[in-house]
Amino acid sequence: MFARGRRVWTRPVLGVLVAAAVLHLPGGASTASAGLPDQCYHAVDGVDRSGLTAAPRSADRALVSAVRRSGGMVGPRVEPVGLRQVVWPSRAMRDAGLAALRRVPGVQFAEPEHKGSLHRSTNDPKLRDQWGLDKIGARRAWDIETGLQKDVTIAVLDTGVDFRHPDLAGRVLPGPNISGGNDDSQDDHMHGTHVAGIAAASTNNRMGVAGVSWGAKVLAVKVMDKHGSGTSCDVAVGIIEAAKREADVINLSLGFAHTCPLAFRAAVAYADHQGALVVASSGNSGFFASPQSAPANCTGVLGVGATDHHDDLTAFTTFGLSVDVSAPGEDILSTYLDVKKNKRGYAAFSGTSMSAPFVAGLAALLIAKHPDWTPTQVSDRIIATVDDLGPPGRDDYYGAGRINAAKALAG
């Protein structure tokens, strides 16, 4: 059963992502937040049904009217991008509704919502030292910048983050729980906690592991549920909400086997306008990834592939045009939460999910050193200072190459 206000539907409901008109982001755009519990409908019956819109208010009334005429139900606007979600009682009604929405003047896109999964590939039982930090030259980078006493925030859009882990306590800022429709962004899976520790675990504290950035705060934005699943609606809204909260870097260790949804493009454009660099893992589908994983394949996103101890490509990493740079992603030791036992510790995992936060942490160090830099300047610096691997120059395997924090911070 699906309830929304006074309306209750007992039939399976299907949904789409829809948007109206070209996205405009004037300097004075409103950043007022819509109510989180209403931002995304959730498929309690397990049927795919969600979608988004992005429209200026001048086109919004016509869009809402078209939805209602088609038998659909429209969610509230998510400002300032103007995204809306729409649901229909059946697939046939959804398809007809999509066609009708595309004919409404000002509507730029109408697309189905897609389901995605986290980018954690393999689990190595050996808890090794943090070889990845040495591989990227972190120790030499820290001689230049640690990020301490600097106001830099990394938003981790994931399963939440454990606020009570001793290597993260006091570093985590509570953000929205988009997937649950509330404000509880505590991790109920463990993936987000592992990702957060790679980027910004407390360092030089005689405890546990070191993060790439010693001083960055972690904004926990929960967009994946306790099973590690989520929707493109939740992720798009999460990007917007992180940017509203003035995150400097947005880490997305997750993906959807789909061409870049237009809702992602709108959300990433807003994040860039707000000064946030979006970093995403390329995926764990290896040689067989078609299409490339979104949001890594979206314009304006820094896509990250995975390398191993020997600077070789890992067997699982997705490669292709979506890979801009590479970073360590095999046997990566970080903070860990055993949800069932409510115990905290450390564990090693492999996946491009582990690679992306190395890049997010490096971006935070660069922003700490150069607070006036734009997301493009930060991204360009990371790409320009890699260690070139594979064929000379940019290639589809390593992107520009494996990141080098020492070189990026030098000069």
Disulfide bonds with the S-S distance in Angstrom:
Cys40-Cys233 2.32
Cys260-Cys298 2.05
